[in-house]
Amino acid sequence: MTIEADGALKDTLTALAVALRCHPLSIPPGGRMLYHGAAHYAASFALCSLTECVALWRTLGFAEDDALRALLPMLAGTIQTARDKGLPNALAGPVSRGDTGVVQKQLALFESLGGDHAALYGLLSRRAVALAQRRATPPAAIDSIAEAVEESLGRSLNQAAAGASVK
């Protein structure tokens, strides 16, 4: 629960939130738009990522229901790992492992699909690199992965800007 208030009102609302067993967060004045906009990453945009995955898996012949039966437990496990170990240590996949070869192959594959698949994948991969860099011991190949991601983004963002988007 978030609270954008000062003084006695803030104290009253905080006490109410605690009584309701909520975790109150105080938003600075004028911060509500950023708070709500950023929250989309954890809610609506998580659904958009699932939708992207389902759409791509459909090209492999998977029905949406079957894909979700596989993906939702994966997402739930990722969230639980983030609770248990923190965000950097919950990261999985080739960026997390420092597997430059797999990252390069995946980037090339998404570029070959056209549309904005590669731009979305590259932007999220950029965030994965930053997350991996926050680990106590980042993967040894993180710099070469970052370079591959940035090279791919240079190409794919130009392609996406040209008007190729996913439906």
TORPA-4810 file (N, C-alpha, C, O; in nm, 3 decimals):
<nodes>
NODE_1_0.085_-0.116_0.000_0.000_0.000_0.000_0.090_0.123_0.000_0.188_0.130_0.073_M
NODE_2_0.054_0.220_-0.083_0.135_0.341_-0.090_0.059_0.459_-0.032_-0.064_0.468_-0.040_T
NODE_3_0.135_0.549_0.025_0.078_0.665_0.092_0.150_0.790_0.042_0.273_0.799_0.049_I
NODE_4_0.073_0.885_-0.008_0.128_1.015_-0.047_0.059_1.119_0.041_-0.044_1.175_0.005_E
NODE_5_0.119_1.144_0.157_0.062_1.237_0.254_0.173_1.283_0.348_0.283_1.227_0.349_A
NODE_6_0.143_1.384_0.426_0.239_1.437_0.523_0.174_1.444_0.661_0.052_1.435_0.675_D
NODE_7_0.258_1.459_0.761_0.215_1.489_0.897_0.123_1.385_0.958_0.145_1.265_0.944_G
NODE_8_0.020_1.434_1.026_-0.072_1.347_1.101_-0.148_1.253_1.008_-0.173_1.138_1.044_A
NODE_9_-0.185_1.301_0.889_-0.255_1.215_0.794_-0.168_1.097_0.753_-0.215_0.984_0.745_L
NODE_10_-0.041_1.124_0.727_0.052_1.016_0.691_0.062_0.916_0.806_0.058_0.795_0.783_K
NODE_11_0.075_0.964_0.927_0.084_0.875_1.043_-0.041_0.790_1.057_-0.032_0.670_1.084_D
NODE_12_-0.158_0.850_1.040_-0.285_0.778_1.051_-0.296_0.671_0.942_-0.333_0.557_0.969_T
NODE_13_-0.265_0.710_0.819_-0.274_0.615_0.708_-0.173_0.502_0.722_-0.203_0.387_0.688_L
NODE_14_-0.054_0.532_0.770_0.047_0.429_0.792_0.000_0.330_0.899_0.015_0.209_0.882_T
NODE_15_-0.056_0.382_1.008_-0.107_0.294_1.114_-0.220_0.206_1.061_-0.228_0.089_1.095_A
NODE_16_-0.306_0.262_0.978_-0.415_0.185_0.919_-0.360_0.075_0.829_-0.407_-0.039_0.834_L
NODE_17_-0.262_0.107_0.746_-0.202_0.008_0.657_-0.140_-0.106_0.737_-0.158_-0.223_0.702_A
NODE_18_-0.069_-0.073_0.843_-0.007_-0.175_0.927_-0.115_-0.261_0.994_-0.100_-0.383_1.004_V
NODE_19_-0.223_-0.198_1.039_-0.334_-0.272_1.102_-0.397_-0.369_1.002_-0.448_-0.474_1.041_A
NODE_20_-0.395_-0.333_0.875_-0.449_-0.421_0.771_-0.346_-0.524_0.722_-0.371_-0.598_0.627_L
NODE_21_-0.231_-0.527_0.789_-0.121_-0.618_0.756_-0.063_-0.593_0.617_-0.021_-0.685_0.547_R
NODE_22_-0.063_-0.467_0.579_-0.002_-0.424_0.454_0.137_-0.370_0.483_0.170_-0.337_0.597_C
NODE_23_0.216_-0.361_0.380_0.350_-0.301_0.391_0.340_-0.160_0.332_0.344_-0.143_0.210_H
NODE_24_0.328_-0.058_0.418_0.311_0.078_0.366_0.440_0.133_0.307_0.548_0.119_0.364_P
NODE_25_0.427_0.196_0.192_0.537_0.267_0.127_0.496_0.412_0.115_0.382_0.442_0.079_L
NODE_26_0.587_0.501_0.146_0.560_0.643_0.138_0.612_0.697_0.006_0.730_0.683_-0.026_S
NODE_27_0.524_0.759_-0.070_0.560_0.818_-0.199_0.585_0.968_-0.177_0.503_1.035_-0.114_I
NODE_28_0.696_1.021_-0.229_0.717_1.166_-0.216_0.613_1.242_-0.298_0.557_1.187_-0.393_P
NODE_29_0.588_1.365_-0.262_0.491_1.445_-0.337_0.526_1.446_-0.486_0.641_1.468_-0.524_P
NODE_30_0.426_1.423_-0.568_0.445_1.421_-0.713_0.498_1.289_-0.767_0.523_1.278_-0.887_G
NODE_31_0.517_1.190_-0.682_0.574_1.063_-0.726_0.475_0.957_-0.769_0.515_0.849_-0.812_G
NODE_32_0.348_0.987_-0.759_0.245_0.887_-0.788_0.250_0.835_-0.932_0.235_0.715_-0.954_R
NODE_33_0.271_0.925_-1.029_0.272_0.883_-1.170_0.388_0.787_-1.197_0.370_0.686_-1.265_M
NODE_34_0.506_0.818_-1.145_0.621_0.729_-1.162_0.595_0.596_-1.092_0.625_0.490_-1.147_L
NODE_35_0.540_0.602_-0.972_0.510_0.479_-0.898_0.418_0.388_-0.979_0.448_0.270_-0.997_Y
NODE_36_0.307_0.441_-1.029_0.211_0.360_-1.103_0.268_0.316_-1.239_0.247_0.203_-1.281_H
NODE_37_0.338_0.406_-1.306_0.398_0.369_-1.434_0.500_0.257_-1.418_0.500_0.162_-1.496_G
NODE_38_0.585_0.267_-1.318_0.686_0.164_-1.294_0.622_0.032_-1.252_0.675_-0.074_-1.285_A
NODE_39_0.511_0.038_-1.181_0.444_-0.085_-1.137_0.396_-0.169_-1.255_0.376_-0.290_-1.241_A
NODE_40_0.379_-0.107_-1.371_0.339_-0.185_-1.489_0.443_-0.292_-1.524_0.408_-0.398_-1.577_H
NODE_41_0.570_-0.265_-1.493_0.672_-0.365_-1.521_0.647_-0.495_-1.444_0.674_-0.604_-1.495_Y
NODE_42_0.596_-0.483_-1.323_0.573_-0.601_-1.239_0.436_-0.663_-1.263_0.411_-0.776_-1.220_A
NODE_43_0.347_-0.593_-1.331_0.211_-0.644_-1.348_0.178_-0.657_-1.497_0.198_-0.764_-1.555_A
NODE_44_0.129_-0.553_-1.557_0.083_-0.560_-1.697_0.193_-0.604_-1.792_0.169_-0.683_-1.883_S
NODE_45_0.315_-0.552_-1.773_0.422_-0.588_-1.866_0.470_-0.731_-1.846_0.522_-0.792_-1.940_F
NODE_46_0.453_-0.787_-1.726_0.481_-0.929_-1.707_0.385_-1.011_-1.794_0.424_-1.111_-1.854_A
NODE_47_0.260_-0.967_-1.800_0.162_-1.033_-1.887_0.200_-1.017_-2.034_0.183_-1.109_-2.114_L
NODE_48_0.252_-0.901_-2.070_0.296_-0.879_-2.208_0.412_-0.972_-2.242_0.419_-1.023_-2.354_C
NODE_49_0.503_-0.994_-2.148_0.614_-1.088_-2.172_0.561_-1.230_-2.189_0.607_-1.303_-2.276_S
NODE_50_0.465_-1.268_-2.107_0.404_-1.400_-2.123_0.335_-1.411_-2.258_0.344_-1.515_-2.324_L
NODE_51_0.266_-1.307_-2.299_0.198_-1.307_-2.429_0.298_-1.322_-2.543_0.272_-1.394_-2.639_T
NODE_52_0.410_-1.254_-2.532_0.516_-1.265_-2.634_0.566_-1.408_-2.642_0.582_-1.464_-2.751_E
NODE_53_0.592_-1.468_-2.527_0.640_-1.606_-2.524_0.537_-1.701_-2.583_0.571_-1.787_-2.664_C
NODE_54_0.412_-1.686_-2.544_0.306_-1.772_-2.597_0.296_-1.758_-2.748_0.283_-1.858_-2.819_V
NODE_55_0.302_-1.635_-2.798_0.294_-1.613_-2.943_0.409_-1.683_-3.015_0.389_-1.744_-3.120_A
NODE_56_0.529_-1.674_-2.959_0.644_-1.740_-3.022_0.633_-1.892_-3.010_0.665_-1.964_-3.105_L
NODE_57_0.587_-1.942_-2.896_0.570_-2.086_-2.880_0.461_-2.141_-2.972_0.465_-2.257_-3.012_W
NODE_58_0.362_-2.058_-3.004_0.258_-2.102_-3.099_0.320_-2.138_-3.233_0.271_-2.228_-3.302_R
NODE_59_0.428_-2.069_-3.272_0.494_-2.102_-3.398_0.561_-2.238_-3.392_0.595_-2.296_-3.495_T
NODE_60_0.580_-2.290_-3.271_0.635_-2.425_-3.252_0.524_-2.529_-3.240_0.551_-2.648_-3.226_L
NODE_61_0.399_-2.483_-3.247_0.285_-2.574_-3.242_0.219_-2.589_-3.106_0.131_-2.674_-3.090_G
NODE_62_0.258_-2.508_-3.008_0.197_-2.516_-2.875_0.069_-2.433_-2.868_0.066_-2.320_-2.917_F
NODE_63_-0.034_-2.489_-2.808_-0.155_-2.412_-2.781_-0.130_-2.320_-2.661_-0.043_-2.348_-2.579_A
NODE_64_-0.206_-2.211_-2.652_-0.187_-2.116_-2.542_-0.203_-2.183_-2.406_-0.124_-2.158_-2.315_E
NODE_65_-0.304_-2.268_-2.391_-0.325_-2.335_-2.262_-0.205_-2.421_-2.222_-0.164_-2.421_-2.106_D
NODE_66_-0.150_-2.494_-2.320_-0.032_-2.578_-2.290_0.089_-2.492_-2.255_0.164_-2.524_-2.163_D
NODE_67_0.106_-2.383_-2.328_0.218_-2.294_-2.301_0.207_-2.236_-2.160_0.304_-2.232_-2.085_A
NODE_68_0.088_-2.190_-2.124_0.070_-2.131_-1.992_0.088_-2.234_-1.881_0.138_-2.201_-1.774_L
NODE_69_0.048_-2.358_-1.906_0.071_-2.463_-1.806_0.220_-2.482_-1.778_0.258_-2.519_-1.667_R
NODE_70_0.302_-2.456_-1.877_0.447_-2.466_-1.857_0.507_-2.337_-1.803_0.597_-2.340_-1.719_A
NODE_71_0.456_-2.224_-1.851_0.517_-2.095_-1.818_0.480_-2.041_-1.680_0.565_-1.985_-1.611_L
NODE_72_0.356_-2.058_-1.639_0.314_-1.999_-1.511_0.390_-2.058_-1.392_0.429_-1.982_-1.303_L
NODE_73_0.414_-2.190_-1.386_0.498_-2.240_-1.276_0.642_-2.187_-1.283_0.705_-2.164_-1.181_P
NODE_74_0.692_-2.169_-1.406_0.827_-2.112_-1.423_0.831_-1.970_-1.367_0.925_-1.934_-1.295_M
NODE_75_0.730_-1.890_-1.398_0.723_-1.753_-1.348_0.708_-1.752_-1.196_0.773_-1.673_-1.127_L
NODE_76_0.622_-1.839_-1.144_0.604_-1.847_-0.998_0.734_-1.886_-0.930_0.766_-1.832_-0.824_A
NODE_77_0.809_-1.979_-0.988_0.938_-2.018_-0.931_1.039_-1.905_-0.934_1.117_-1.888_-0.840_G
NODE_78_1.037_-1.828_-1.040_1.127_-1.713_-1.051_1.095_-1.610_-0.944_1.185_-1.554_-0.881_T
NODE_79_0.967_-1.584_-0.923_0.926_-1.488_-0.821_0.966_-1.537_-0.683_1.014_-1.459_-0.600_I
NODE_80_0.945_-1.666_-0.657_0.984_-1.721_-0.526_1.135_-1.712_-0.505_1.181_-1.681_-0.396_Q
NODE_81_1.212_-1.740_-0.610_1.357_-1.730_-0.599_1.399_-1.586_-0.573_1.493_-1.562_-0.497_T
NODE_82_1.332_-1.490_-0.636_1.362_-1.349_-0.611_1.334_-1.313_-0.465_1.410_-1.238_-0.403_A
NODE_83_1.224_-1.367_-0.410_1.195_-1.344_-0.268_1.304_-1.401_-0.179_1.348_-1.338_-0.083_R
NODE_84_1.347_-1.523_-0.214_1.443_-1.595_-0.130_1.587_-1.546_-0.144_1.660_-1.539_-0.045_D
NODE_85_1.627_-1.509_-0.267_1.768_-1.481_-0.294_1.796_-1.341_-0.344_1.912_-1.303_-0.360_K
NODE_86_1.692_-1.262_-0.370_1.712_-1.129_-0.425_1.713_-1.132_-0.578_1.732_-1.238_-0.639_G
NODE_87_1.694_-1.017_-0.637_1.681_-1.008_-0.782_1.804_-1.059_-0.859_1.788_-1.141_-0.949_L
NODE_88_1.925_-1.012_-0.827_2.040_-1.058_-0.906_2.060_-1.211_-0.901_2.097_-1.272_-1.002_P
NODE_89_2.035_-1.270_-0.788_2.057_-1.415_-0.775_1.940_-1.498_-0.824_1.950_-1.620_-0.829_N
NODE_90_1.830_-1.435_-0.859_1.717_-1.507_-0.917_1.729_-1.517_-1.069_1.658_-1.596_-1.132_A
NODE_91_1.816_-1.437_-1.128_1.833_-1.437_-1.273_1.880_-1.574_-1.320_1.974_-1.631_-1.264_L
NODE_92_1.814_-1.625_-1.422_1.851_-1.754_-1.482_1.872_-1.734_-1.632_1.839_-1.627_-1.685_A
NODE_93_1.924_-1.833_-1.698_1.940_-1.827_-1.843_2.084_-1.800_-1.884_2.174_-1.795_-1.800_G
NODE_94_2.104_-1.781_-2.015_2.242_-1.770_-2.068_2.318_-1.646_-2.020_2.440_-1.653_-2.004_P
NODE_95_2.250_-1.534_-1.998_2.320_-1.416_-1.945_2.370_-1.448_-1.805_2.485_-1.418_-1.771_V
NODE_96_2.286_-1.509_-1.725_2.321_-1.547_-1.588_2.441_-1.643_-1.585_2.527_-1.633_-1.497_S
NODE_97_2.445_-1.733_-1.681_2.553_-1.833_-1.686_2.680_-1.780_-1.754_2.786_-1.842_-1.746_R
NODE_98_2.668_-1.666_-1.820_2.781_-1.613_-1.894_2.804_-1.685_-2.026_2.918_-1.695_-2.072_G
NODE_99_2.698_-1.734_-2.087_2.706_-1.813_-2.210_2.689_-1.723_-2.332_2.579_-1.710_-2.387_D
NODE_100_2.798_-1.660_-2.372_2.796_-1.564_-2.483_2.745_-1.628_-2.611_2.667_-1.567_-2.683_T
NODE_101_2.788_-1.750_-2.640_2.747_-1.817_-2.763_2.597_-1.833_-2.774_2.540_-1.808_-2.880_G
NODE_102_2.532_-1.875_-2.668_2.386_-1.891_-2.670_2.318_-1.755_-2.683_2.222_-1.741_-2.758_V
NODE_103_2.367_-1.655_-2.611_2.309_-1.521_-2.622_2.318_-1.472_-2.766_2.219_-1.421_-2.820_V
NODE_104_2.434_-1.486_-2.829_2.450_-1.442_-2.968_2.355_-1.516_-3.061_2.296_-1.454_-3.150_Q
NODE_105_2.339_-1.646_-3.043_2.247_-1.724_-3.128_2.103_-1.681_-3.107_2.027_-1.672_-3.204_K
NODE_106_2.064_-1.656_-2.982_1.927_-1.613_-2.957_1.902_-1.474_-3.014_1.796_-1.450_-3.072_Q
NODE_107_1.997_-1.383_-2.999_1.982_-1.249_-3.056_1.966_-1.258_-3.208_1.880_-1.191_-3.264_L
NODE_108_2.048_-1.338_-3.273_2.039_-1.354_-3.419_1.905_-1.415_-3.459_1.845_-1.372_-3.558_A
NODE_109_1.858_-1.512_-3.383_1.728_-1.573_-3.413_1.617_-1.470_-3.407_1.535_-1.462_-3.498_L
NODE_110_1.614_-1.391_-3.300_1.508_-1.291_-3.286_1.519_-1.184_-3.394_1.417_-1.133_-3.440_F
NODE_111_1.641_-1.148_-3.434_1.657_-1.053_-3.545_1.597_-1.112_-3.672_1.533_-1.041_-3.750_E
NODE_112_1.617_-1.242_-3.695_1.567_-1.305_-3.817_1.415_-1.314_-3.821_1.356_-1.328_-3.928_S
NODE_113_1.350_-1.308_-3.706_1.204_-1.314_-3.702_1.138_-1.188_-3.756_1.021_-1.190_-3.795_L
NODE_114_1.214_-1.078_-3.758_1.156_-0.952_-3.803_1.067_-0.891_-3.696_1.068_-0.934_-3.580_G
NODE_115_0.992_-0.792_-3.735_0.907_-0.723_-3.639_0.991_-0.660_-3.529_1.106_-0.623_-3.551_G
NODE_116_0.933_-0.650_-3.412_1.006_-0.590_-3.301_1.050_-0.693_-3.197_1.084_-0.659_-3.084_D
NODE_117_1.049_-0.821_-3.237_1.092_-0.928_-3.145_1.235_-0.904_-3.094_1.261_-0.914_-2.974_H
NODE_118_1.327_-0.873_-3.185_1.467_-0.857_-3.146_1.487_-0.733_-3.059_1.569_-0.734_-2.968_A
NODE_119_1.412_-0.627_-3.087_1.425_-0.505_-3.006_1.380_-0.533_-2.863_1.448_-0.495_-2.767_A
NODE_120_1.266_-0.599_-2.848_1.217_-0.631_-2.714_1.313_-0.725_-2.643_1.346_-0.704_-2.527_L
NODE_121_1.357_-0.829_-2.712_1.450_-0.925_-2.652_1.582_-0.857_-2.614_1.638_-0.885_-2.508_Y
NODE_122_1.630_-0.769_-2.701_1.756_-0.700_-2.674_1.745_-0.605_-2.556_1.836_-0.598_-2.473_G
NODE_123_1.635_-0.531_-2.548_1.618_-0.438_-2.436_1.608_-0.513_-2.303_1.665_-0.471_-2.203_L
NODE_124_1.535_-0.624_-2.304_1.526_-0.704_-2.181_1.660_-0.771_-2.150_1.696_-0.786_-2.033_L
NODE_125_1.733_-0.811_-2.252_1.867_-0.869_-2.231_1.962_-0.766_-2.172_2.047_-0.799_-2.089_S
NODE_126_1.947_-0.641_-2.214_2.028_-0.534_-2.157_2.002_-0.524_-2.006_2.095_-0.508_-1.927_R
NODE_127_1.876_-0.536_-1.967_1.842_-0.533_-1.824_1.897_-0.656_-1.752_1.941_-0.647_-1.638_R
NODE_128_1.894_-0.772_-1.820_1.949_-0.894_-1.760_2.099_-0.880_-1.738_2.151_-0.926_-1.636_A
NODE_129_2.170_-0.818_-1.831_2.313_-0.793_-1.815_2.337_-0.707_-1.692_2.424_-0.737_-1.610_V
NODE_130_2.260_-0.599_-1.679_2.275_-0.510_-1.563_2.247_-0.585_-1.432_2.314_-0.562_-1.331_A
NODE_131_2.150_-0.673_-1.435_2.118_-0.752_-1.315_2.231_-0.849_-1.283_2.270_-0.864_-1.167_L
NODE_132_2.284_-0.915_-1.384_2.396_-1.007_-1.363_2.520_-0.934_-1.310_2.596_-0.989_-1.231_A
NODE_133_2.538_-0.810_-1.353_2.652_-0.731_-1.305_2.640_-0.694_-1.157_2.739_-0.660_-1.094_Q
NODE_134_2.520_-0.701_-1.103_2.499_-0.670_-0.961_2.531_-0.788_-0.870_2.532_-0.772_-0.748_R
NODE_135_2.557_-0.903_-0.925_2.592_-1.018_-0.842_2.728_-0.996_-0.776_2.812_-0.921_-0.826_R
NODE_136_2.748_-1.063_-0.664_2.877_-1.053_-0.596_2.989_-1.095_-0.691_3.096_-1.036_-0.691_A
NODE_137_2.963_-1.198_-0.770_3.058_-1.244_-0.871_2.985_-1.252_-1.005_2.922_-1.354_-1.034_T
NODE_138_2.991_-1.147_-1.086_2.925_-1.151_-1.216_2.989_-1.257_-1.306_3.104_-1.294_-1.285_P
NODE_139_2.915_-1.305_-1.405_2.973_-1.402_-1.499_3.098_-1.343_-1.566_3.102_-1.224_-1.597_P
NODE_140_3.199_-1.425_-1.587_3.325_-1.378_-1.646_3.304_-1.317_-1.784_3.376_-1.224_-1.822_A
NODE_141_3.208_-1.368_-1.859_3.186_-1.322_-1.996_3.085_-1.208_-2.007_3.037_-1.180_-2.117_A
NODE_142_3.052_-1.143_-1.897_2.945_-1.044_-1.899_2.975_-0.928_-1.994_2.882_-0.875_-2.055_I
NODE_143_3.100_-0.887_-2.009_3.133_-0.777_-2.099_3.110_-0.816_-2.245_3.060_-0.735_-2.324_D
NODE_144_3.146_-0.939_-2.282_3.124_-0.981_-2.421_2.975_-1.000_-2.448_2.929_-0.977_-2.560_S
NODE_145_2.899_-1.041_-2.347_2.754_-1.052_-2.363_2.694_-0.913_-2.381_2.609_-0.893_-2.468_I
NODE_146_2.737_-0.819_-2.299_2.687_-0.681_-2.311_2.716_-0.625_-2.449_2.631_-0.558_-2.508_A
NODE_147_2.834_-0.652_-2.501_2.870_-0.604_-2.635_2.780_-0.666_-2.742_2.733_-0.596_-2.832_E
NODE_148_2.755_-0.796_-2.733_2.668_-0.863_-2.830_2.526_-0.807_-2.824_2.462_-0.787_-2.927_A
NODE_149_2.478_-0.781_-2.704_2.343_-0.726_-2.687_2.336_-0.587_-2.750_2.240_-0.556_-2.821_V
NODE_150_2.435_-0.503_-2.724_2.432_-0.366_-2.777_2.443_-0.366_-2.930_2.378_-0.285_-2.996_E
NODE_151_2.523_-0.455_-2.986_2.533_-0.463_-3.132_2.398_-0.504_-3.193_2.354_-0.445_-3.292_E
NODE_152_2.334_-0.603_-3.133_2.204_-0.648_-3.181_2.100_-0.537_-3.167_2.019_-0.515_-3.258_S
NODE_153_2.103_-0.468_-3.053_2.008_-0.358_-3.034_2.026_-0.249_-3.137_1.928_-0.190_-3.183_L
NODE_154_2.149_-0.220_-3.175_2.174_-0.119_-3.277_2.101_-0.152_-3.406_2.046_-0.064_-3.472_G
NODE_155_2.101_-0.279_-3.441_2.032_-0.322_-3.564_1.881_-0.330_-3.542_1.804_-0.279_-3.624_R
NODE_156_1.840_-0.392_-3.433_1.697_-0.421_-3.415_1.614_-0.298_-3.382_1.498_-0.289_-3.423_S
NODE_157_1.671_-0.202_-3.310_1.594_-0.080_-3.281_1.570_-0.001_-3.409_1.465_0.062_-3.425_L
NODE_158_1.666_-0.003_-3.500_1.646_0.063_-3.629_1.535_-0.006_-3.707_1.453_0.059_-3.771_N
NODE_159_1.533_-0.139_-3.702_1.431_-0.216_-3.772_1.293_-0.188_-3.711_1.196_-0.168_-3.784_Q
NODE_160_1.285_-0.186_-3.577_1.157_-0.160_-3.511_1.110_-0.018_-3.538_0.990_0.005_-3.554_A
NODE_161_1.203_0.078_-3.544_1.166_0.217_-3.570_1.112_0.234_-3.712_1.038_0.328_-3.740_A
NODE_162_1.150_0.143_-3.800_1.103_0.150_-3.938_0.957_0.109_-3.950_0.899_0.114_-4.059_A
NODE_163_0.897_0.070_-3.838_0.753_0.042_-3.839_0.715_-0.104_-3.832_0.597_-0.137_-3.842_G
NODE_164_0.811_-0.191_-3.815_0.779_-0.333_-3.806_0.743_-0.365_-3.662_0.829_-0.359_-3.573_A
NODE_165_0.618_-0.399_-3.639_0.577_-0.431_-3.502_0.501_-0.563_-3.499_0.453_-0.612_-3.601_S
NODE_166_0.491_-0.617_-3.379_0.423_-0.744_-3.358_0.275_-0.719_-3.339_0.235_-0.619_-3.278_V
NODE_167_0.194_-0.808_-3.390_0.049_-0.797_-3.370_0.003_-0.888_-3.263_-0.116_-0.892_-3.232_K
</nodes>
